[in-house]
Amino acid sequence: MSLVLQQFGVAYGARPVVRNIDVAALPEGRIVALAGANGAGKSSTLRALAGLCRMTGQALLDGEDLARLRPPARARLVAYMPQSLPQASSLTVYESVLSAVRTACPQLAPAVVHQRIEQVLHNLGLHALALRALDALSGGQRQMAGLAQLLVRQPRLLLLDEPTSALDLRWQLCLMEALRQHLASHQALCLMAVHDLSLAARFCDDMLVMGQGQVIARGAPSRILTPALLRQAYGIAARVETCSLGTPIVLAEHALDPE
Ligand SMILES: Nc1ncnc2c1ncn2[C@@H]1O[C@H](COP(=O)(O)OP(=O)(O)OP(=O)(O)O)[C@@H](O)[C@H]1O
């Protein structure tokens, strides 16, 4: 399984906000970070791949153009988690995950559904919250429940928009580790918009850095994260240091005046 983007773009009405993106095969099992300044086009890219706004060019998942798939087929392959937290509701975490899998995969036998839910709640460390109502959860707990609703569908392409924005350090680790494990066992790929570059450097295999609707750098975080790129992408002076594990850590120093 792989994702290829060819002359990929996104437009709102007549206004293009993402242009001419060519990305050679992103293979399964990987977490790919989508980084870049506010307004660079990360969410628009994820939303267009999810079929929620108009895309141009091609997005080929295993050679099949996502834009040509009928909505039910696309929804089986692709799952999207927006920046906003899942709606609070009186459903319990278990019920919300059950509802997600029943809607996306109506053909599954009840025993398989139950097994999938148990597995996902276990992997995400959510068992203790299974019977709590979504509207009685904290923001971070709701974000984890949102991810459980996605993983239980076992999509091939996961599109996550800042999935750790509400999470404390422990839950960030739980989410990234569970995600990695999930991708490896389900031959799936994850594209994730991120602002925390040090977290991305630690957990993401590959990174696309966007600037003004285009990809300005692509590669392993340890290779492409440099002060020059951070200056170009974010307009900041920054240091990139290497921790004792060999992972880059980004230290933003100060904002630069716009050129
Ligand atoms: N629904 C919309 N209609 C029109 N323009 C939009 C819409 N959503 C986003 N845009 C514009 O598209 C451009 C890219 O926005 P997008 O939300 O994709 O950026 P982003 O990189 O995800 O930013 P952030 O880090 O702030 O979430 C921006 O100029 C934004 O104003």
PDBQT file of the ligand as one rigid body, heavy atoms in Angstrom, charges set to zero:
ROOT
HETATM    1  N1  LIG A 301     -13.022  26.928   4.209  1.00  0.00    +0.000 N 
HETATM    2  C1  LIG A 301     -12.122  27.763   3.682  1.00  0.00    +0.000 A 
HETATM    3  N2  LIG A 301     -12.485  28.661   2.727  1.00  0.00    +0.000 NA
HETATM    4  C2  LIG A 301     -11.574  29.489   2.168  1.00  0.00    +0.000 A 
HETATM    5  N3  LIG A 301     -10.267  29.510   2.497  1.00  0.00    +0.000 NA
HETATM    6  C3  LIG A 301      -9.852  28.660   3.443  1.00  0.00    +0.000 A 
HETATM    7  C4  LIG A 301     -10.750  27.739   4.078  1.00  0.00    +0.000 A 
HETATM    8  N4  LIG A 301     -10.042  27.001   4.978  1.00  0.00    +0.000 NA
HETATM    9  C5  LIG A 301      -8.765  27.443   4.893  1.00  0.00    +0.000 A 
HETATM   10  N5  LIG A 301      -8.652  28.428   3.987  1.00  0.00    +0.000 N 
HETATM   11  C6  LIG A 301      -7.410  29.144   3.601  1.00  0.00    +0.000 C 
HETATM   12  O1  LIG A 301      -6.522  28.168   3.067  1.00  0.00    +0.000 OA
HETATM   13  C7  LIG A 301      -5.178  28.473   3.458  1.00  0.00    +0.000 C 
HETATM   14  C8  LIG A 301      -4.575  27.238   4.115  1.00  0.00    +0.000 C 
HETATM   15  O2  LIG A 301      -5.288  26.997   5.332  1.00  0.00    +0.000 OA
HETATM   16  P1  LIG A 301      -5.096  25.658   6.162  1.00  0.00    +0.000 P 
HETATM   17  O3  LIG A 301      -6.154  25.619   7.219  1.00  0.00    +0.000 OA
HETATM   18  O4  LIG A 301      -5.000  24.531   5.241  1.00  0.00    +0.000 OA
HETATM   19  O5  LIG A 301      -3.668  25.923   6.827  1.00  0.00    +0.000 OA
HETATM   20  P2  LIG A 301      -2.896  25.097   7.937  1.00  0.00    +0.000 P 
HETATM   21  O6  LIG A 301      -1.507  24.890   7.445  1.00  0.00    +0.000 OA
HETATM   22  O7  LIG A 301      -3.655  23.896   8.325  1.00  0.00    +0.000 OA
HETATM   23  O8  LIG A 301      -2.893  26.138   9.148  1.00  0.00    +0.000 OA
HETATM   24  P3  LIG A 301      -2.952  25.931  10.749  1.00  0.00    +0.000 P 
HETATM   25  O9  LIG A 301      -1.577  25.490  11.172  1.00  0.00    +0.000 OA
HETATM   26  O10 LIG A 301      -3.269  27.312  11.240  1.00  0.00    +0.000 OA
HETATM   27  O11 LIG A 301      -4.023  24.939  11.067  1.00  0.00    +0.000 OA
HETATM   28  C9  LIG A 301      -5.242  29.692   4.381  1.00  0.00    +0.000 C 
HETATM   29  O12 LIG A 301      -4.914  30.819   3.615  1.00  0.00    +0.000 OA
HETATM   30  C10 LIG A 301      -6.690  29.738   4.809  1.00  0.00    +0.000 C 
HETATM   31  O13 LIG A 301      -7.100  31.075   5.029  1.00  0.00    +0.000 OA
ENDROOT
TORSDOF 0
